[in-house]
Amino acid sequence: MKIAATVEEIRSAVKAWKKEGLSVGFVPTMGYLHEGHQSLMQKAVSENDRVVVSIFVNPMQFGPSEDLESYPRDLEKDATLCEASGVDLIFHPEPKEMYHPDFSSFVDMHSLTDSLCGKSRPAHFRGVCTVVTKLFNIVQPDRAYFGQKDAQQLAVIQQMVRDLNMDVTVIGCPIIREADGLAKSSRNSYLSADERKAALVLSRALEVAKQLLANGERDAAKIRNTVSETIQAESMAKIDYVELVDARTLQQVDSVERPVLVALAVYIGKTRLIDNFITE
């Protein structure tokens, strides 16, 4: 397995693979990899001849007061996990390799980015769409893999690929959880021992929503209020949002009569965590 730092290196390798008729899978990440990322890599390896993983903490998707500088990084550990998963090539560029000093072109989206995380992080998805477009242009993958934990990001990227006729298949993969239910996240490393226990309120609240639905409740407001009350009972938790939205359009629903994304974002101390599930 090799680690490449330049666009030229990646393009050269991928061109050689494609000249041999090999398929290319791609897993874009910001690094500090965990079992959730590993599941994406393993699926990519199982479905493609060659796999590229990008490790790039994208400054464009962080707001002024967010955790760009403190975002966890460990390239050596990441490389070990990638190699163990069967990855062929890591793309690990510096920001100056991705964004020239006079960079002035962006990819933006409306509608899907107006709610959920986009509401409290207004510039976030412009940064996501721009960097993913650049990465798709650089790597030219046949398939790209994203986790369902970032459900809005997955929906946004799928829409962007359709809208812009990108020649790549976007594949969503299930949320990977700790044994106690907490969704795997690089930001879990920020949590103290007490905060780690408190963070279980996210998965617990989603289980409350699932139980309400299983018992026949269809009123979105009632489900949202009960989930919010569950979270508010945890003193270390502060709600950013609790929403029930159409799984495709991400618009709020009044009643659960079709596939709905039940999504939440919660601060545990200073750490913002997200989790979700989609109804059948």
Sequence and secondary structure as in RCSB ss.txt:
>XXXX:A:sequence
MKIAATVEEIRSAVKAWKKEGLSVGFVPTMGYLHEGHQSLMQKAVSENDRVVVSIFVNPMQFGPSEDLESYPRDL
EKDATLCEASGVDLIFHPEPKEMYHPDFSSFVDMHSLTDSLCGKSRPAHFRGVCTVVTKLFNIVQPDRAYFGQKD
AQQLAVIQQMVRDLNMDVTVIGCPIIREADGLAKSSRNSYLSADERKAALVLSRALEVAKQLLANGERDAAKIRN
TVSETIQAESMAKIDYVELVDARTLQQVDSVERPVLVALAVYIGKTRLIDNFITE
>XXXX:A:secstr
 EEE SHHHHHHHHHHHHHTT  EEEEEE S   HHHHHHHHHHHHH SEEEEEE   GGGS TTSSTTTS   H
HHHHHHHHHHT  EEE   HHHHS TT        STTSSTHHHHSTTHHHHHHHHHHHHHHHH  SEEEEEGGG
HHHHHHHHHHHHHTT S EEEEE   B TTS B  GGGGG  HHHHHHTHHHHHHHHHHHHHHHTT  BHHHHHH
HHHHHHHTSTTEEEEEEEEEETTT  B SB SS EEEEEEEEETTEEEEEEEE  
